[in-house]
C-alpha cells in the first residue's frame, strides 16, 4: 500500500472534508480515500459509505418501491376530514 501526503490544503477544503467525514462517521483519511475512489470510478454502489442514519436504514426492491408509490399516488392525502380533528 502506498501513502500520500497532501500539502497546503485550503481551509475551505479542509472544513468541507471534515464535515463530510463527520456526516459519514469516519476519519478524515477514510473520507478522503472514499472521495478519491469514487471520483476515479473505483467504487460500487454497495461499497460507498452512506451518511448519518443511512448506514442503519434498509432498502426495498424496485418492484416494492413501485408498488408503494402506486399506493401513495392513489391515496387521497389531500382530503381532510373534520372527524380527524376531534
N, C-alpha and C positions, 0 to 999 in steps of 0.2 A: 504494500500500500504506500501511496505517495502522501507527502504532506505539502500543504500550500499555505503560505503566509501572505496576507494582503496588507499593504501599507497605505497610509494616508486615506483612510475611509472617511468620507464626508459625514458630518454629524447627522444630516437628514437621512442618509442611507443607513447609518448605524442605528438610529432611532427606529426606522421602519423595520429593519431586520430584528431588532429586539422585540418590537411589538408583534411581529409575525411569529417569532419563537414563542412568545407568551401565549398567543392565540392557539398555537399547536401544542403547547405544553411540552416543548422540547428545549434543548440548549441552543445557543446561537450557532454552534458548529453544526448540529443536526439540521437546523433550519436552513443554513447556507448550503449544505450539501443537497438538501431536498430541492431547493430552488435551482441549483446548478443542474441536477439530474433531470428535473422536469423541463427546464429550458433547453437542454441538449437532447431531449427526446429519449431519455434513458429510463423512464418510469412507466408503469402501467397504472390503470385506474385503481387497482387494489393496493398498489404499493405507495400511493400518495397519502401523506399524512392529512388527516381531517381536523379542522379547528374545533376547539372547545368541546361542547357536548356531543358533537357529531361522532366522536370515537365510541360513544355509548349508544348511539341511535342505530336502529336496524334499517333494513331496506325492504322494498317489496318488488316483485317482478313487474315487468312492463304490462303483462296481462292483468294482474291485480290492480295496477295503477289505473289502467284504462277503465276497468270495472268500477273502481272507486270514483273516478272523475265522472263517469256516466251517472252514477247515483247522485253525486253532488250537483251536477248540472240539472238533473230532473227535480231535485228537491226545491221547495218553494221557500227559500230562506228569507226572501224579501217581505213575505207576509208576516204581519204582526197581529197576534190575537190579543184582544183585551183580557181574555182568560189567563194568558201567560203572565200578566202583571198583577194578578190578585194575590 
